Amino acid sequence: MKIILPLFLASLFFAGCIKDDFVDDEVSPELRISTMLDTIAEDSNFVMEAMYLNNVGQEEEAQNLIWTSSDTSIMSINKLTGLLYGKQFGSSVISVSYTNDLGVFKDSLSVEVGLNTVLQESQLKSGTINTTSTYELFGDFDIEQTETGVVLKLAENYTASTALPGLYVYLSNNNSTIVGALEIGAVEVFSGAHEYVIPDVSVNDYTYVLYFCKPFNVKVGDGKIQ
């Protein structure tokens, strides 16, 4: 009896977490410009960067990226290296493309030529966390860029069940799994406004905020960053 009871209780926790069945881990592959450049100074250079996320949301090395500028009289860019050069005041759309066995992937960014090179240091995105299980979980959030990383801010309407064993929060590019996700930490606040300071991260690096029942590796809720 001493052995059977803990296993039985664990099975109840597990059954409560999973709802109906497991979900497919595959997502649509994506090419994403990761350089948060707003303005490049006239007569200066800046190296553009992009990241490719494969069909499970994992970053994968992308060779042979192709970079272009919509107006080469305003700014030019090296087709292979992404080295951007600001020629004269104005704006141009910088595009990047990547081709592999899964298809052709593209992304673009509008960039100005001005007096100084300026990064998008205060970019703000938001979303809403919703439960994907039988446990209570809800709340609006903002994720804001800082000089050292991002701050994930949960709103006053946030609430989460205290009944879950080992509830953790993550950032991920796949809303079905925490494999390859960034673990922020264990949930210690279960209602009301609070925040997580996350260093060395950009608001463009991840697509989802995930809540997982860590002991069983089971998803409890998610929110898309947009």
BELKASUL-V496379 format. One record per residue. N is the residue number from 0. PSI is psi in radians with two decimals (NA if undefined). NEAR is the number of other C-alpha atoms within 12 Angstrom. D_FIRST is the distance of its C-alpha to the first C-alpha in whole Angstrom. Layout:
BEGIN
<<N & PSI & NEAR & D_FIRST> <N & PSI & NEAR & D_FIRST>>
END
This chain:
BEGIN
<<0 & -0.61 & 7 & 0> <1 & -0.44 & 8 & 4> <2 & -0.71 & 9 & 5> <3 & -0.69 & 10 & 5> <4 & -0.87 & 11 & 6> <5 & -0.67 & 12 & 9> <6 & -0.67 & 13 & 10> <7 & -0.76 & 14 & 10> <8 & -0.70 & 15 & 12> <9 & -0.68 & 19 & 14> <10 & -0.56 & 16 & 15> <11 & -0.75 & 19 & 16> <12 & -0.80 & 28 & 19> <13 & -0.78 & 30 & 20> <14 & -0.63 & 23 & 21> <15 & -0.48 & 25 & 23> <16 & -0.66 & 36 & 25> <17 & -0.19 & 26 & 26> <18 & -1.72 & 20 & 28> <19 & -0.94 & 14 & 29> <20 & 3.11 & 15 & 29> <21 & 2.69 & 17 & 31> <22 & 2.78 & 16 & 34> <23 & 2.30 & 13 & 37> <24 & -0.14 & 20 & 37> <25 & 2.50 & 18 & 41> <26 & 2.98 & 20 & 44> <27 & 2.25 & 20 & 48> <28 & 2.69 & 28 & 49> <29 & 2.44 & 35 & 51> <30 & 2.27 & 38 & 54> <31 & 2.18 & 34 & 54> <32 & 2.12 & 32 & 57> <33 & -0.21 & 27 & 55> <34 & 2.08 & 34 & 58> <35 & 1.12 & 32 & 59> <36 & 2.23 & 32 & 63> <37 & -0.84 & 27 & 65> <38 & 2.42 & 35 & 68> <39 & 2.39 & 39 & 70> <40 & 2.50 & 28 & 73> <41 & 2.42 & 26 & 76> <42 & 0.69 & 20 & 77> <43 & 2.91 & 23 & 74> <44 & 2.72 & 24 & 71> <45 & 2.34 & 30 & 67> <46 & 2.11 & 26 & 65> <47 & 2.58 & 36 & 62> <48 & 2.65 & 33 & 59> <49 & 2.74 & 37 & 57> <50 & 2.46 & 31 & 53> <51 & 2.23 & 36 & 52> <52 & 2.15 & 33 & 48> <53 & -2.91 & 29 & 47> <54 & 0.08 & 22 & 45> <55 & 0.25 & 25 & 42> <56 & 0.25 & 32 & 43> <57 & 2.44 & 31 & 44> <58 & 2.34 & 25 & 47> <59 & 2.46 & 20 & 49> <60 & 2.27 & 16 & 52> <61 & 1.89 & 26 & 55> <62 & 2.72 & 18 & 58> <63 & 0.75 & 17 & 62> <64 & 2.53 & 30 & 61> <65 & 2.08 & 29 & 64> <66 & 2.49 & 31 & 66> <67 & 2.76 & 30 & 69> <68 & 2.36 & 32 & 70> <69 & -0.40 & 21 & 72> <70 & 1.65 & 24 & 75> <71 & -0.18 & 24 & 76> <72 & -0.41 & 18 & 79> <73 & -0.87 & 29 & 77> <74 & 2.53 & 36 & 74> <75 & 2.79 & 35 & 74> <76 & 2.39 & 34 & 70> <77 & 2.20 & 24 & 70> <78 & -0.61 & 23 & 69> <79 & -0.57 & 20 & 66> <80 & -0.30 & 22 & 66> <81 & 0.27 & 28 & 65> <82 & 1.98 & 24 & 68> <83 & 2.44 & 38 & 69> <84 & 2.17 & 36 & 73> <85 & 2.05 & 35 & 74> <86 & -0.89 & 26 & 78> <87 & 2.82 & 23 & 79> <88 & 2.44 & 24 & 78> <89 & -2.88 & 23 & 76> <90 & 2.71 & 27 & 73> <91 & 2.67 & 31 & 71> <92 & 2.09 & 28 & 68> <93 & 2.21 & 41 & 66> <94 & 2.65 & 33 & 64> <95 & 2.52 & 39 & 62> <96 & 2.68 & 31 & 61> <97 & 2.34 & 32 & 59> <98 & 2.28 & 20 & 59> <99 & -2.90 & 22 & 56> <100 & -0.32 & 10 & 55> <101 & -0.21 & 15 & 53> <102 & -2.85 & 15 & 56> <103 & 2.25 & 18 & 59> <104 & 2.46 & 27 & 57> <105 & 2.71 & 26 & 59> <106 & 2.80 & 26 & 59> <107 & 2.80 & 27 & 62> <108 & 2.29 & 28 & 63> <109 & 2.25 & 27 & 66> <110 & 2.44 & 37 & 67> <111 & 2.69 & 32 & 70> <112 & 2.15 & 34 & 73> <113 & -2.74 & 24 & 74> <114 & -0.58 & 18 & 75> <115 & 2.72 & 19 & 72> <116 & 2.18 & 25 & 69> <117 & 2.26 & 20 & 66> <118 & 2.75 & 23 & 62> <119 & 1.32 & 25 & 60> <120 & -0.34 & 23 & 58> <121 & 0.52 & 21 & 57> <122 & 2.41 & 23 & 56> <123 & 2.32 & 22 & 54> <124 & 2.92 & 28 & 51> <125 & 3.09 & 27 & 49> <126 & -3.02 & 27 & 46> <127 & 2.24 & 29 & 43> <128 & 2.30 & 32 & 39> <129 & 2.55 & 28 & 38> <130 & 2.56 & 28 & 34> <131 & 0.32 & 29 & 33> <132 & -2.96 & 29 & 30> <133 & -0.06 & 23 & 28> <134 & 2.57 & 29 & 28> <135 & 2.25 & 25 & 31> <136 & 2.10 & 37 & 34> <137 & 2.61 & 32 & 37> <138 & 2.46 & 31 & 40> <139 & 2.70 & 31 & 44> <140 & 2.73 & 34 & 45> <141 & 2.58 & 32 & 48> <142 & 2.08 & 38 & 48> <143 & 2.38 & 32 & 51> <144 & 2.42 & 29 & 53> <145 & -3.13 & 23 & 54> <146 & -0.42 & 20 & 56> <147 & -0.09 & 16 & 53> <148 & -2.33 & 22 & 50> <149 & 2.81 & 30 & 49> <150 & 2.14 & 30 & 47> <151 & 2.03 & 37 & 44> <152 & 2.02 & 29 & 45> <153 & 2.40 & 34 & 43> <154 & 3.03 & 25 & 44> <155 & -0.45 & 19 & 44> <156 & 0.07 & 20 & 42> <157 & 2.36 & 27 & 39> <158 & 2.48 & 28 & 36> <159 & 2.59 & 33 & 32> <160 & 2.43 & 26 & 29> <161 & 0.02 & 18 & 27> <162 & -0.21 & 20 & 24> <163 & 2.38 & 33 & 24> <164 & 1.93 & 26 & 22> <165 & 1.01 & 25 & 25> <166 & 2.18 & 35 & 28> <167 & 2.72 & 34 & 31> <168 & 2.50 & 40 & 34> <169 & 2.83 & 37 & 37> <170 & 2.39 & 40 & 40> <171 & 2.84 & 36 & 40> <172 & 0.13 & 41 & 43> <173 & 2.07 & 38 & 40> <174 & 0.19 & 37 & 38> <175 & -0.22 & 35 & 36> <176 & 2.73 & 36 & 34> <177 & 0.14 & 33 & 34> <178 & 2.11 & 25 & 35> <179 & 0.01 & 22 & 39> <180 & 2.85 & 29 & 38> <181 & 2.02 & 27 & 39> <182 & 2.09 & 23 & 36> <183 & -0.74 & 27 & 37> <184 & 3.09 & 23 & 34> <185 & 2.51 & 21 & 31> <186 & 2.12 & 30 & 32> <187 & -0.30 & 21 & 33> <188 & 2.18 & 23 & 35> <189 & 0.04 & 27 & 33> <190 & 2.59 & 22 & 37> <191 & 3.06 & 20 & 40> <192 & 2.42 & 21 & 43> <193 & 3.03 & 23 & 42> <194 & 2.78 & 27 & 43> <195 & 2.23 & 28 & 42> <196 & 2.12 & 22 & 45> <197 & 1.87 & 26 & 44> <198 & 2.76 & 18 & 47> <199 & 0.63 & 16 & 49> <200 & 2.54 & 27 & 48> <201 & 2.66 & 33 & 51> <202 & -0.28 & 39 & 50> <203 & -0.04 & 34 & 51> <204 & -0.48 & 36 & 48> <205 & 2.74 & 35 & 46> <206 & -0.40 & 32 & 45> <207 & 2.60 & 37 & 42> <208 & 2.19 & 48 & 40> <209 & 2.53 & 45 & 36> <210 & 2.17 & 46 & 33> <211 & 2.51 & 42 & 30> <212 & 1.63 & 37 & 26> <213 & -0.74 & 27 & 26> <214 & -0.51 & 18 & 23> <215 & 0.02 & 23 & 23> <216 & 0.85 & 24 & 26> <217 & 2.32 & 36 & 27> <218 & 2.43 & 44 & 30> <219 & -0.56 & 45 & 30> <220 & 2.93 & 37 & 34> <221 & 2.89 & 36 & 37> <222 & 2.28 & 38 & 41> <223 & 2.34 & 27 & 44> <224 & 2.10 & 30 & 46> <225 & NA & 21 & 50>>
END
